[in-house]
Structures are given as C-alpha cells and as structure tokens.
Amino acid sequence: MFTRVFALLPLALLATAQSCSSENQYCCNSVQTVSQVTQILPGLSTIFAGVAANTPLGLVCSPLSVIAVAGNSCSQQTVCCKNNNFNGLINVGCNPINANL
C-alpha cells in the first residue's frame, strides 16, 4: 500500500507543477501557514479571518517570470499561489512546486 502511495507521489507533484500557470508561479523567501504567521504577527489575524489555519502563505515573493527574465534562478522556495495579495509581500494558497520539471 505505502509503495503505491510513494510511487504515485512524483506524478501528483508533476501534475501540480504542470497545472500551475506561469502567472501563478512565485519565488518566495518563506512558506508558512496562516496559524504560524498569526502567532508571530497577531495583528494579521483580522486580515486572515475566515481563512483556514493550515492554508499556506508565501512570504516576500517575486513572480518567477520576472526572475527568469533577469537571468536569475530562484534560490528560495518555488511555489504556485492561488492568490497574490499585498504585491508579493503575502501570497495566499501557495504550494511548493519543482520549477525544474
């Protein structure tokens, strides 16, 4: 059973990377959950009211397309984000991807 799960995991990651449009791909300094961020910065809890505590947030992100045009690569976490709020300071719903696929 576990063998099947681990065998299918790379395929699931590949599907996530391929289904993420280029405008949703970011290079983020850090990826934390809503609960982790609001524990450190309690003032943000009102902003994330109604957002699930385990929702991943990309922090201090730049669009991957901008980094690629500049000839650089992402040395932090490459992610696919559903929402870009606060001009890249906080991106909501970010899931790690492998940009080298």
Backbone as a chain_set.jsonl record, in Angstrom:
{"seq": "MFTRVFALLPLALLATAQSCSSENQYCCNSVQTVSQVTQILPGLSTIFAGVAANTPLGLVCSPLSVIAVAGNSCSQQTVCCKNNNFNGLINVGCNPINANL", "coords": {"N": [[0.82, -1.193, 0.0], [1.855, 1.336, 0.952], [3.924, 1.515, -0.833], [2.66, 1.955, -3.252], [1.559, 4.494, -2.785], [3.892, 6.081, -2.47], [4.966, 5.672, -4.985], [3.181, 6.98, -6.619], [3.346, 9.6, -5.775], [5.401, 11.32, -7.041], [4.153, 11.682, -9.53], [1.853, 13.076, -8.829], [2.991, 15.466, -7.891], [4.177, 16.371, -10.249], [1.882, 16.8, -11.812], [0.749, 18.915, -10.368], [2.667, 20.938, -10.764], [2.538, 21.214, -13.548], [-0.075, 22.081, -13.881], [-0.106, 24.596, -12.925], [-0.334, 27.842, -13.84], [1.908, 30.128, -15.484], [1.717, 32.76, -14.517], [1.018, 32.367, -11.898], [3.184, 31.379, -10.575], [5.726, 31.692, -8.215], [8.679, 32.906, -6.539], [9.49, 32.532, -3.322], [10.604, 33.874, -0.206], [9.944, 32.488, 2.054], [7.659, 29.942, 3.16], [4.842, 29.652, 5.019], [2.225, 28.606, 7.31], [-1.097, 29.984, 7.82], [-1.694, 29.968, 10.569], [0.892, 29.869, 11.71], [1.967, 32.335, 10.881], [0.172, 34.193, 12.035], [0.634, 33.703, 14.714], [3.142, 34.764, 15.085], [2.776, 37.378, 14.183], [0.299, 38.752, 15.505], [-1.461, 40.811, 14.836], [-2.202, 40.423, 12.213], [-4.219, 38.597, 12.237], [-6.86, 39.468, 11.92], [-6.947, 40.08, 9.238], [-6.771, 37.587, 8.08], [-9.064, 36.348, 8.904], [-11.461, 33.858, 8.642], [-9.986, 32.394, 6.858], [-8.604, 29.221, 6.429], [-6.625, 27.773, 9.021], [-4.493, 26.163, 8.297], [-3.802, 26.962, 5.775], [-1.41, 27.566, 3.304], [0.971, 30.218, 3.164], [2.816, 32.282, 1.058], [5.661, 34.156, 1.66], [7.093, 37.291, 1.097], [7.456, 37.381, -1.892], [8.422, 36.987, -5.34], [7.425, 37.232, -8.736], [8.007, 34.346, -10.676], [8.446, 34.557, -13.383], [9.559, 37.098, -13.723], [11.99, 36.825, -12.425], [13.214, 34.916, -14.051], [13.446, 36.315, -16.49], [15.316, 38.2, -15.796], [17.52, 36.653, -15.765], [18.189, 35.223, -13.562], [17.893, 32.636, -11.013], [15.563, 30.933, -8.861], [16.466, 30.776, -5.6], [15.254, 30.272, -3.263], [12.119, 29.153, -2.128], [10.178, 27.733, -4.614], [6.937, 28.264, -5.664], [3.404, 27.665, -6.295], [0.824, 29.861, -6.343], [-2.519, 30.569, -5.359], [-3.682, 33.05, -4.887], [-2.583, 36.403, -5.079], [-1.735, 38.647, -2.842], [-1.185, 41.89, -1.436], [0.919, 42.767, -3.07], [2.982, 40.781, -3.434], [4.134, 40.631, -0.93], [2.645, 39.008, 0.789], [1.423, 36.003, -0.281], [-1.371, 33.985, -0.927], [-2.414, 30.614, -0.387], [-0.27, 28.939, -1.336], [1.538, 26.408, -2.86], [4.305, 24.245, -2.813], [6.375, 23.793, -5.694], [8.282, 22.098, -8.226], [10.279, 23.798, -10.142], [12.02, 22.942, -12.043], [11.02, 20.885, -13.513]], "CA": [[0.0, 0.0, 0.0], [2.712, 2.514, 1.004], [4.717, 1.534, -2.057], [1.829, 2.601, -4.28], [1.459, 5.923, -2.476], [5.162, 6.717, -2.806], [5.163, 5.585, -6.43], [2.308, 7.965, -7.267], [3.644, 10.945, -5.314], [6.035, 12.156, -8.074], [3.174, 12.019, -10.566], [0.994, 14.123, -8.286], [3.766, 16.698, -7.89], [4.315, 16.789, -11.64], [0.583, 17.337, -12.238], [0.599, 20.226, -9.73], [3.547, 21.888, -11.439], [2.069, 21.442, -14.903], [-1.366, 22.751, -13.873], [0.089, 25.949, -12.401], [0.001, 28.76, -14.928], [3.137, 30.882, -15.214], [1.447, 33.958, -13.719], [0.805, 31.965, -10.505], [4.424, 30.802, -10.051], [6.492, 32.691, -7.476], [9.838, 32.541, -5.737], [9.202, 33.131, -2.02], [11.63, 33.724, 0.824], [9.473, 31.548, 3.062], [6.269, 29.492, 3.078], [4.34, 29.342, 6.358], [0.769, 28.51, 7.368], [-1.773, 31.132, 8.417], [-1.544, 29.924, 12.03], [2.272, 30.222, 12.051], [2.153, 33.772, 10.66], [-0.603, 34.964, 13.013], [1.267, 33.562, 16.027], [4.272, 35.698, 15.109], [2.219, 38.72, 13.972], [-1.124, 38.626, 15.85], [-2.248, 41.855, 14.186], [-2.682, 39.955, 10.911], [-5.304, 37.624, 12.4], [-8.105, 40.015, 11.372], [-6.854, 40.002, 7.777], [-6.97, 36.201, 7.674], [-10.29, 35.794, 9.491], [-12.192, 33.075, 7.65], [-9.049, 31.586, 6.077], [-8.224, 28.049, 7.207], [-5.358, 27.934, 9.734], [-3.421, 25.409, 7.63], [-3.59, 27.498, 4.427], [-0.024, 28.03, 3.16], [1.214, 31.584, 2.722], [4.151, 32.602, 0.569], [6.062, 35.442, 2.224], [8.07, 38.061, 0.333], [7.54, 36.621, -3.144], [8.594, 37.649, -6.633], [6.98, 36.354, -9.82], [9.077, 33.546, -11.251], [8.7, 35.053, -14.742], [10.452, 38.262, -13.615], [13.311, 36.308, -12.059], [13.758, 34.238, -15.223], [13.8, 37.329, -17.483], [16.54, 38.849, -15.322], [18.618, 35.705, -15.886], [18.457, 34.623, -12.258], [17.06, 31.494, -10.658], [15.008, 31.009, -7.519], [17.262, 30.012, -4.644], [14.405, 30.001, -2.12], [11.047, 28.194, -2.388], [9.341, 27.97, -5.784], [5.575, 27.889, -5.288], [2.258, 28.049, -7.109], [-0.097, 30.53, -5.42], [-3.856, 30.834, -5.871], [-3.998, 34.478, -4.758], [-1.456, 37.278, -4.791], [-2.203, 39.808, -2.082], [-0.163, 42.763, -0.886], [2.024, 42.934, -4.025], [4.06, 39.826, -3.238], [4.542, 40.516, 0.465], [1.97, 37.793, 1.251], [0.646, 35.304, -1.301], [-2.215, 33.01, -0.231], [-2.649, 29.333, -1.051], [0.952, 28.595, -2.064], [2.002, 25.028, -2.756], [5.629, 24.088, -3.433], [6.499, 23.115, -6.982], [9.649, 21.957, -8.71], [10.321, 24.559, -11.397], [12.94, 22.315, -12.978], [10.361, 19.771, -14.205]], "C": [[0.868, 1.262, 0.0], [3.556, 2.637, -0.253], [3.946, 2.23, -3.167], [1.731, 4.1, -4.049], [2.74, 6.636, -2.862], [5.452, 6.674, -4.299], [4.34, 6.646, -7.156], [2.624, 9.399, -6.868], [4.355, 11.801, -6.361], [5.073, 12.557, -9.189], [2.246, 13.117, -10.097], [1.719, 15.465, -8.267], [3.95, 17.242, -9.296], [3.018, 17.406, -12.142], [0.357, 18.713, -11.635], [1.434, 21.265, -10.449], [3.031, 22.213, -12.833], [0.749, 22.195, -14.927], [-1.274, 24.175, -13.338], [0.505, 26.862, -13.548], [1.183, 29.636, -14.519], [2.878, 32.13, -14.376], [1.187, 33.646, -12.241], [2.056, 31.367, -9.87], [5.292, 31.913, -9.457], [7.713, 32.069, -6.828], [9.666, 33.285, -4.412], [10.348, 32.887, -1.043], [11.244, 32.654, 1.828], [8.039, 31.15, 2.754], [5.873, 29.025, 4.471], [2.823, 29.189, 6.285], [0.204, 29.783, 7.998], [-1.559, 31.134, 9.932], [-0.125, 30.286, 12.458], [2.491, 31.727, 11.942], [1.409, 34.58, 11.718], [-0.098, 34.775, 14.437], [2.411, 34.554, 16.172], [3.775, 37.144, 15.029], [0.712, 38.691, 14.247], [-2.024, 39.673, 15.19], [-2.808, 41.436, 12.837], [-3.863, 39.004, 11.027], [-6.629, 38.157, 11.861], [-8.119, 39.946, 9.848], [-7.197, 38.594, 7.302], [-8.176, 35.547, 8.345], [-11.061, 35.074, 8.388], [-11.307, 32.238, 6.747], [-8.6, 30.427, 6.969], [-6.821, 28.211, 7.783], [-4.199, 27.229, 9.037], [-3.18, 25.872, 6.194], [-2.159, 28.014, 4.307], [0.046, 29.452, 2.605], [2.646, 31.704, 2.228], [4.503, 34.0, 1.053], [7.225, 36.039, 1.444], [8.394, 37.309, -0.962], [7.746, 37.526, -4.35], [8.089, 36.698, -7.704], [8.162, 35.625, -10.438], [9.431, 34.04, -12.651], [9.649, 36.247, -14.727], [11.871, 37.811, -13.301], [13.984, 35.666, -13.266], [14.212, 35.238, -16.285], [15.113, 38.006, -17.093], [17.75, 37.92, -15.391], [18.997, 35.037, -14.581], [17.607, 33.379, -12.065], [16.587, 31.672, -9.222], [15.844, 30.148, -6.583], [16.483, 29.749, -3.352], [13.362, 28.961, -2.514], [10.234, 28.604, -3.611], [7.956, 27.423, -5.473], [4.573, 28.287, -6.367], [1.218, 28.601, -6.152], [-1.43, 30.82, -6.094], [-4.182, 32.318, -5.873], [-2.734, 35.254, -4.448], [-2.01, 38.52, -4.124], [-1.001, 40.608, -1.617], [1.086, 42.811, -1.757], [3.229, 42.035, -3.755], [4.546, 39.709, -1.815], [3.935, 39.253, 1.07], [1.156, 37.236, 0.094], [-0.096, 34.164, -0.604], [-2.368, 31.746, -1.065], [-1.471, 28.873, -1.878], [1.376, 27.16, -1.802], [3.338, 24.904, -3.467], [5.56, 23.348, -4.765], [7.985, 22.97, -7.297], [9.695, 22.618, -10.081], [11.234, 23.935, -12.432], [12.311, 21.152, -13.74], [10.158, 20.08, -15.67]], "O": [[0.671, 2.154, -0.825], [3.868, 3.746, -0.688], [4.516, 3.007, -3.933], [1.808, 4.886, -4.993], [2.696, 7.681, -3.511], [6.123, 7.565, -4.819], [4.76, 7.152, -8.197], [2.209, 10.33, -7.558], [3.942, 12.943, -6.561], [5.175, 13.658, -9.73], [1.884, 13.999, -10.876], [1.125, 16.493, -8.592], [3.884, 18.453, -9.507], [3.047, 18.429, -12.826], [-0.172, 19.598, -12.308], [0.953, 22.366, -10.717], [3.081, 23.368, -13.257], [0.468, 22.891, -15.903], [-2.279, 24.885, -13.307], [1.562, 26.678, -14.15], [1.418, 29.853, -13.331], [3.742, 32.524, -13.592], [1.14, 34.56, -11.418], [1.998, 30.893, -8.735], [5.557, 32.929, -10.099], [7.769, 30.861, -6.6], [9.691, 34.516, -4.377], [10.978, 31.829, -1.056], [12.111, 31.986, 2.392], [7.289, 31.924, 2.16], [6.488, 28.119, 5.034], [2.206, 29.599, 5.303], [0.928, 30.556, 8.626], [-1.275, 32.179, 10.516], [0.048, 30.95, 13.48], [3.127, 32.328, 12.807], [1.951, 35.551, 12.245], [-0.377, 35.613, 15.295], [2.625, 35.116, 17.246], [4.288, 38.024, 15.72], [-0.077, 38.613, 13.304], [-3.219, 39.439, 15.008], [-3.78, 42.022, 12.36], [-4.455, 38.638, 10.012], [-7.45, 37.372, 11.387], [-9.175, 39.773, 9.238], [-7.83, 38.418, 6.261], [-8.291, 34.321, 8.351], [-11.283, 35.636, 7.316], [-11.813, 31.451, 5.947], [-8.256, 30.634, 8.133], [-5.929, 28.727, 7.111], [-3.049, 27.648, 9.169], [-2.421, 25.232, 5.466], [-1.732, 28.824, 5.131], [-0.709, 29.831, 1.71], [3.58, 31.276, 2.905], [3.72, 34.932, 0.873], [8.216, 35.363, 1.169], [9.451, 36.694, -1.102], [7.303, 38.675, -4.372], [8.296, 35.489, -7.604], [9.204, 36.229, -10.692], [10.587, 33.953, -13.064], [10.466, 36.39, -15.637], [12.836, 38.348, -13.844], [15.182, 35.847, -13.483], [15.249, 35.038, -16.916], [15.923, 38.344, -17.956], [18.873, 38.338, -15.112], [20.02, 34.357, -14.504], [16.708, 33.102, -12.859], [17.146, 32.466, -8.465], [15.922, 28.932, -6.754], [16.987, 29.082, -2.448], [13.7, 27.978, -3.174], [9.665, 29.695, -3.645], [7.81, 26.268, -5.071], [4.852, 29.122, -7.228], [0.772, 27.896, -5.247], [-1.478, 31.258, -7.244], [-4.884, 32.797, -6.764], [-1.908, 34.814, -3.648], [-2.671, 39.342, -4.759], [0.082, 40.056, -1.427], [2.198, 42.887, -1.235], [4.372, 42.486, -3.841], [5.298, 38.787, -1.499], [4.615, 38.511, 1.779], [0.293, 37.925, -0.449], [0.486, 33.457, 0.218], [-2.441, 31.802, -2.293], [-1.653, 28.454, -3.021], [1.551, 26.753, -0.654], [3.5, 25.391, -4.585], [4.789, 22.403, -4.932], [8.83, 23.641, -6.704], [9.206, 22.061, -11.064], [11.226, 24.354, -13.589], [12.989, 20.496, -14.531], [9.618, 19.254, -16.406]]}, "num_chains": 1, "name": "protein.A"}
